[in-house]
Amino acid sequence: MYSLNRATILGNLTRDPEVRQTPNGQSVCTFGVATNRTWNDAAGNKQEASEFHNVVAWGKLAEICGQYLAKGRKVYVEGRLQTRDWEGQDGIKRYRTEIVTENLIILDRAGGTSGGSFAAGSSARAGGFIPPQAPPLEDRAVNPDDEIKVEDIPF
């Protein structure tokens, strides 16, 4: 029997990435991504909800995330779900589900400019940097409160 563990999200960073080193020297980066959902309820009123996702990147991808990502940036993340558990100082068992990213695409430009060598539409995989394959997105300032629409996804 087969199984599949795959997570794909497109949203905005909720905080600046935090890069650390494991005791054996491997880089690990953690950051949060918010995704938004909008719908009309039975009465026809517009409803909105946000989900907050914890994301982890390892190795070279972690270093790239730490260098090029910042709070508010729009990203596409592919990876797998992983839940870890630990016992808190209060003796209570805690759980955290994270997306361990294997592919990441930055969908906007830092500060709304064309600066930087990691352009909009560039992607990074667990194996390293992949040059952009599509033309950059339009020049505009990105509002983290903008609703993500299917027609805006560049693939």
Residue pairs with C-beta under 8 A, 6 or more apart in sequence:
5 80
5 81
6 78
6 79
6 80
7 53
7 77
7 78
7 79
7 80
7 81
7 99
8 76
8 77
8 78
9 33
9 35
9 53
9 76
9 77
9 99
10 35
10 74
10 75
10 76
10 77
10 107
10 148
10 153
11 33
11 34
11 35
11 36
11 53
11 74
11 75
11 148
12 33
12 34
12 72
12 73
12 74
12 75
12 142
12 144
13 31
13 32
13 33
13 34
13 69
13 70
13 71
13 72
13 73
13 75
14 31
14 32
14 33
14 34
14 52
14 71
15 31
15 32
15 71
16 31
16 69
16 70
16 71
17 29
17 30
17 31
17 65
17 66
17 69
17 70
18 29
18 30
18 31
18 66
19 27
19 28
19 29
19 62
19 63
19 65
19 66
20 27
20 28
20 29
20 30
21 27
21 28
22 28
26 58
26 59
27 58
27 59
27 60
27 62
27 63
27 66
28 56
28 57
28 58
28 62
29 56
29 57
29 58
29 61
29 62
29 63
29 65
29 66
30 54
30 55
30 56
30 98
31 55
31 65
31 69
32 52
32 53
32 54
32 55
33 52
33 53
33 55
33 75
33 77
33 99
34 50
34 51
34 52
34 53
34 144
35 50
35 51
35 53
35 148
36 48
36 49
36 50
36 147
36 148
37 48
37 49
37 50
37 51
38 46
38 47
38 48
38 147
39 46
39 47
40 46
40 47
41 47
53 77
53 98
53 99
54 96
54 97
54 98
54 99
55 77
55 79
55 98
55 99
55 101
56 82
56 98
56 99
56 100
56 101
57 64
57 65
57 100
57 101
57 104
57 126
58 100
58 126
59 126
60 124
60 126
60 127
60 128
60 129
61 101
61 102
61 104
61 124
61 125
61 126
61 128
64 104
64 118
64 124
64 129
65 101
65 104
65 124
67 118
68 106
68 110
68 116
68 118
69 75
69 106
70 110
72 142
72 144
73 106
73 108
73 110
73 142
74 106
74 107
74 108
74 142
74 144
75 104
75 105
75 106
75 107
76 104
76 105
76 107
76 153
77 99
77 101
77 103
77 104
78 101
78 102
78 103
78 104
79 99
79 100
79 101
79 102
79 103
80 99
80 100
80 102
81 97
81 98
81 99
81 100
82 97
82 98
82 99
82 100
83 95
83 96
83 97
83 98
84 95
84 96
84 98
85 93
85 94
85 95
85 96
86 93
86 94
87 93
87 94
88 94
101 126
102 125
102 126
103 123
103 124
103 125
103 126
104 123
104 124
104 125
105 121
105 122
105 123
105 124
106 118
106 119
106 120
106 121
106 122
106 123
107 120
107 121
107 137
107 154
108 120
108 137
108 142
109 115
109 116
109 119
109 120
109 136
109 137
109 139
109 142
110 116
111 141
112 139
112 140
112 141
112 142
113 139
114 136
114 139
118 129
119 132
119 136
120 132
120 136
120 137
121 132
121 133
121 134
121 135
121 136
121 137
121 154
122 129
122 130
122 131
122 132
123 130
123 132
123 133
124 130
134 154
134 155
137 154
